[in-house]
Amino acid sequence: ATYEGPTIKWIKRVAFDKVGGQHIASTLHVGTHLDAPLHFITNGQDIGSIPLDKLVGPGVVVDLEGLGIGDYEVYTSAHFEEWERKTGLRIQPGDIVVVHTGYHKYYPSNWYGESEPDETRYFIKHPGPKREFVNWVLERKISWFAIDAGSMDHPMNTVIRKVRPDLATKCAQKLGQPLEEIWPDDDLQLMHYDMFPHGVFHVENAGGMIDEVLDQRIWVGCFPWKFNGGEAAFCRLVAFVG
């Protein structure tokens, strides 16, 4: 259920080689990164073939934490429409939607702002959607998402449900319904399996200065390297304001 983080070693040193050089080995799904459709679809679109004008565009930052959504909870289209009414902003067709859960502060190494490291809470307790949200996203023609959590999918709609049955039980108790009823087998990781074929991918583990742009309309830029054949890539997620 986990992805190995980077291992960095020096292969050249200034003292002996007159230049510094490093070797890095890593999986791609650590830190802030972009999932390409190829991550879940055989022969899907890779990182290198996603055009820049798809990765940069108008968007909004939706503060779900401000709506009181917390541990294990399910967010729905109704929450996003409530956010629209609350802020007076409208999610437009083609918008990039940055989802703020507030869980970035629990990331094991949060380098900016409030920090309460708790990797169990970060990876296993963050909120997520169910089937109706997928249908709403397609109806509203959202371009793609970014989220300050480990996934756009609810953690209990991933392999985590089997890896941590103790916490799955607690989640079901909080939601008051068996998890198999909320997310039947056909709905497994629907924000990946059902969204990626439509080009609605997402950035995971967003963070940084996200708290400074909540409930705003901004321009969003995602900048991975042009990784031909890549199923994901480390990236910089940037908000352009003013």
C-alpha positions, -999 to +999 in steps of 0.1 A: +000+000+000+030+023+002+054+038-023+091+039-015+105+074-011+137+087-028+172+075-020+198+101-028+235+095-029+265+116-040+284+100-068+308+130-074+322+154-048+336+188-055+368+181-035+377+151-056+359+155-089+357+193-091+319+189-095+291+176-074+268+149-087+240+129-073+221+097-081+184+095-071+162+064-071+125+067-062+090+057-069+069+085-084+040+086-060+057+105-031+056+142-023+035+164-046+030+145-078+008+142-108-009+109-117-012+104-155-040+082-169-013+057-177-011+050-139-044+031-141-050+026-178-030+003-201-018+025-230-033+055-212-020+090-217+015+094-202+029+125-184+049+136-215+018+137-237-003+159-214-002+193-231+008+223-211-024+241-218-042+213-200-019+217-170-023+255-167-057+272-166-084+288-145-095+272-113-108+275-078-097+264-044-125+247-025-121+247+012-139+215+024-123+219+059-142+251+062-174+232+057-166+209+086-157+178+067-132+157+087-120+122+094-134+094+073-162+115+060-177+114+025-179+146+005-205+149-022-215+172-050-238+189-025-208+201-005-193+217-035-226+234-044-228+246-008-194+260-012-205+278-043-234+294-024-212+303+005-185+320-015-205+333-044-180+316-068-190+292-095-171+262-107-170+267-144-167+241-172-129+236-178-119+247-143-091+231-124-104+223-089-080+224-060-095+205-030-085+217+005-092+192+032-067+207+056-049+173+059-017+186+044-008+197+080-006+160+089+019+151+062+050+135+078+072+163+065+052+195+060+077+223+054+054+253+055+028+267+079+010+247+106+024+212+110+009+183+131+027+153+116+004+122+118+009+099+088-020+076+098-044+104+098-030+118+066-031+087+045-059+067+061-085+091+076-089+119+050-123+123+034-133+112-001-162+108-025-185+081-038-201+073-071-225+103-074-196+127-072-180+112-103-212+117-123-214+153-111-178+160-121-185+149-156-217+169-158-198+200-146-170+194-171-142+199-145-107+197-161-087+180-133-082+181-096-055+187-070-059+177-034-039+182-001-043+145+008-029+112-003-056+106-029-088+120-044-103+086-035-115+079+000-088+057+016-114+031+024-122+028-013-086+016-019-065-014-008-062+004+026-095-011+036-079-045+036-045-034+049-060-017+080-092-036+088-091-021+123-095+014+110-120+002+083-142-009+112-139+025+128-147+042+096-178+021+090-190+028+126-186+066+120-204+065+087-231+042+100-231+019+070-210-011+058-182+001+036-192-025+010-225-007+006-209+027+002-182+015-022-192-017-039-164-036-057-173-019-091-166+015-075-131+007-064-109+038-067-134+055-089-116+088-089-089+069-108-106+042-127-136+062-137-121+096-141-088+090-158-105+076-191-121+111-194-088+129-189-098+140-154-066+132-135-053+147-103-023+159-083-019+143-049-001+155-018-005+192-025+004+215+003+028+244+006+010+278+008-024+264+000-040+279+031-033+314+017-055+309-014-086+293+000-120+301-014-105+320-044-107+319-081-071+317-094-050+304-122-035+270-115-003+256-130+010+220-126+046+216-138+060+181-140+090+173-162+081+161-197+084+125-188+077+104-220+063+071-209+058+082-173+028+071-154+033+098-128+058+126-121+069+148-092+056+183-099+053+219-087+017+230-082+015+268-084-013+293-078-012+325-098-032+352-080-038+389-086 
